[in-house]
C-alpha cells in the first residue's frame, strides 16, 4: 500500500489517474482541491480543501504521505507559487516522492503557457543539486490522444479539444518546411504507468517519458485520413514568418476554450495556441523519451493506429 496525495485532484487527467489508482484497491488516496466537495465515498479515499498557499497547512496534510502527484494549469500558477509550496511541504513532511504538474511536452520552446513548468523544473533541480533532497519524476506522455477522440469513447473525464490535426473535420494546418515528430499516448496508459510508478521499488528517473506512438506529423495525417475515410484531407500550409507576425492565413482556426476565459478572449487564446503548436514543432516539443516504457517493459502501450481504429472507425 502507498499513501498518495493528489494536488489538483479535480482536473481531467488527475481524475483519470485517481480512478485507476482506486481500482487497484490497495492505496490510501488524499485528494486536494481548492473547491469544497462532498465527501468521496470510494474506499481508501479522503478529501481536503486547500488554496495551496500555506506550506504549514500542506505539511500537516502530507504527514504520513509517500507520494504527491501534482496537477493543475501551469499558466494559472504565476510564479509557480503552488508548485513551490507543494515541494517545500513535501520536504518538511518527509514525503519520499513528488511529481510536478508536467503531463505533456519534453520542452517548452514556443509554448508560453507552459513557462511555469520550466520554472518548477529549475526549482527542483536547484534543491537537489548538491544531494538528493526530494525524489521526483517529470511524467511526460507527449500529447494525450484522448483529447482528439470522439466524446465518451475512450475516457470518462477527458473533454475533447480542437487542434490543428482535425480528425473530426478531416483537415489539418501545418507549418511550411517542417514535419515534426510527435508522441501520442492514451490517458489510460498514463494512469497505468503512474499506478505502477508509485509502487516502483527502484529510483524514479528524473525525466519520466512514456510513449504510446511517436511518428511524424505527415504520418499522423496519413493514418488519420485512412481511418476516417472520405476525400484526401485539405492541408493548410502556413509560412513561419506569417505565423510569427500573427497573420494566420487559414480559413479556420481550432477553437480553444479554457477555464476563466471570456468569450472575447477565446479568439486571441485560440490563435496563440495554434501559433505555439505550429512553432514548437521546430523543436519537436511534443516528442518525448521512453524511460517508463523501458522500466516497465512488461506493460504494453496502446499504439496510435489501434486507438484511432477503436474510437473513430466507421464514424461519419
Residue pairs with C-beta under 8 A, 6 or more apart in sequence:
1 26
1 27
1 28
2 26
2 27
2 28
2 66
2 67
2 198
2 199
3 27
3 28
3 30
3 64
3 65
3 66
3 67
4 21
4 27
4 28
4 29
4 30
4 65
4 66
4 67
4 68
4 69
4 198
5 29
5 30
5 31
5 32
5 61
5 62
5 65
5 67
5 68
5 69
5 95
6 14
6 17
6 18
6 29
6 30
6 31
6 32
6 68
6 69
6 71
7 32
7 52
7 68
7 69
7 70
7 71
7 72
7 82
7 86
8 14
8 32
8 33
8 70
8 71
8 72
8 101
9 15
9 18
9 31
9 32
9 33
9 47
9 71
10 31
10 33
10 35
10 37
11 71
11 72
12 157
12 158
12 159
13 71
13 103
13 144
13 157
13 158
13 187
13 190
14 69
14 71
15 156
15 157
16 155
16 156
16 157
16 158
16 187
16 188
16 190
16 191
17 69
17 190
17 191
17 194
17 195
18 29
18 31
18 45
19 156
19 157
19 191
20 188
20 191
20 192
20 194
20 195
21 27
21 29
21 191
21 194
21 195
21 198
22 29
22 42
22 43
22 44
22 45
24 195
25 43
25 44
26 44
27 44
27 198
28 44
28 46
29 44
29 45
29 46
30 45
30 46
30 47
30 48
30 61
30 65
31 40
31 45
31 46
31 47
31 48
32 47
32 48
32 49
32 50
32 52
32 61
33 47
33 48
33 49
33 50
34 49
34 50
34 51
34 52
35 49
36 49
37 47
37 49
39 47
40 46
40 47
48 61
50 57
50 58
50 61
52 58
52 81
52 82
52 85
52 86
53 81
53 82
53 85
54 85
55 85
55 88
55 89
55 92
58 85
58 86
58 88
58 89
58 93
59 89
59 92
59 93
60 93
61 89
62 68
62 89
62 90
62 92
62 93
62 95
63 93
65 93
65 95
66 95
66 96
66 97
66 198
67 95
67 96
67 97
67 98
67 99
67 198
68 86
68 90
68 95
68 97
68 98
68 99
69 99
69 194
70 82
70 83
70 86
70 98
70 99
70 100
70 101
71 101
71 103
72 82
72 101
73 101
73 258
73 259
74 101
74 113
74 114
74 115
74 116
74 117
74 120
75 113
75 114
75 115
75 116
76 260
77 83
77 101
77 116
78 116
79 116
79 119
80 116
80 119
80 120
80 123
83 100
83 101
83 116
83 119
83 120
83 123
84 120
84 123
86 98
86 100
87 98
87 100
87 120
87 123
87 124
87 127
87 134
89 95
90 98
90 134
91 127
91 133
91 134
95 134
96 135
97 134
97 135
97 136
97 137
97 198
97 204
98 124
98 134
98 135
98 136
99 136
99 137
99 138
99 139
99 194
99 208
100 117
100 120
100 121
100 124
100 136
100 138
101 117
101 120
102 117
102 138
102 139
102 140
102 208
103 139
103 140
103 141
103 144
103 190
104 114
104 117
104 140
104 141
104 142
104 143
104 144
104 286
105 111
105 114
105 140
105 142
105 280
105 285
105 286
105 288
106 140
106 142
106 207
106 209
106 284
106 285
106 286
106 287
106 288
106 289
107 283
107 285
108 114
108 115
108 117
108 118
108 285
109 279
109 280
109 282
109 283
109 285
110 275
110 276
110 279
110 280
110 282
110 283
110 285
111 276
111 280
111 285
112 272
112 276
113 272
113 273
113 276
121 138
124 134
124 136
127 133
127 134
128 134
128 136
135 203
135 204
136 204
136 206
137 197
137 204
137 205
137 206
137 207
137 208
138 206
138 207
138 208
139 190
139 193
139 194
139 197
139 208
139 210
139 292
140 207
140 208
140 209
140 210
140 288
140 289
141 183
141 185
141 189
141 190
141 193
141 209
141 210
141 211
141 212
141 288
142 182
142 183
142 184
142 185
142 209
142 211
142 212
142 214
142 286
142 287
142 288
143 182
143 183
143 184
143 185
143 286
144 158
144 184
144 185
144 186
144 187
144 190
145 154
145 184
145 185
145 186
145 187
145 212
145 304
145 307
146 154
146 155
146 158
146 160
146 186
146 187
146 188
147 158
147 159
147 160
147 161
147 163
148 160
148 161
148 163
148 165
148 167
149 155
149 158
149 160
149 307
149 311
149 312
150 160
150 168
150 311
150 312
150 315
151 159
151 160
153 310
153 311
154 186
154 187
154 188
154 307
154 310
154 311
155 187
155 188
158 187
161 254
161 256
162 168
162 254
162 255
162 256
163 254
163 277
164 172
164 173
164 174
164 254
164 274
164 277
164 278
165 172
165 217
165 220
165 221
165 224
166 172
166 254
167 224
167 228
167 308
167 312
169 252
170 224
170 225
170 228
170 230
170 231
170 233
171 233
171 234
171 235
171 236
171 252
172 217
172 221
172 233
172 234
172 235
172 236
173 235
173 236
173 237
173 238
173 250
173 252
173 254
173 274
173 278
174 217
174 235
174 236
174 237
174 238
174 278
175 237
175 238
175 240
175 243
175 278
175 279
175 281
175 282
176 237
176 238
176 239
176 240
177 240
178 281
178 282
179 216
179 217
179 218
180 216
180 217
180 281
180 282
180 284
180 286
180 287
181 214
181 215
181 216
181 217
181 284
181 287
182 214
182 215
182 216
182 217
182 220
182 281
182 284
182 286
182 287
183 209
183 211
183 212
183 213
183 214
183 286
183 287
183 288
184 212
184 213
184 214
184 215
184 220
184 304
184 307
185 210
185 211
185 212
185 213
185 301
186 212
186 301
186 302
186 307
188 302
189 210
189 212
189 301
189 302
190 210
192 299
193 210
193 292
193 296
193 299
196 296
196 299
197 204
197 208
197 292
200 295
202 295
205 291
205 292
205 295
207 289
207 291
208 291
208 292
209 288
209 289
209 290
209 291
209 292
209 293
210 288
210 290
210 291
210 292
210 293
210 301
211 288
211 289
211 290
211 293
211 301
212 301
212 302
212 303
212 304
212 307
213 303
213 304
213 305
214 287
214 288
215 223
215 304
217 281
220 304
221 233
221 235
223 304
223 305
223 308
224 233
224 308
224 312
225 232
225 233
227 305
227 308
227 309
227 312
227 313
228 312
228 315
236 249
236 250
236 251
236 252
238 248
238 249
238 250
238 278
239 249
240 279
240 282
242 248
242 249
243 275
243 278
243 279
244 275
244 279
246 271
246 275
248 271
248 274
248 275
253 267
253 270
253 271
253 274
254 270
254 273
254 274
255 266
255 270
256 266
256 269
256 270
256 273
256 274
257 266
258 269
261 269
280 286
293 299
293 301
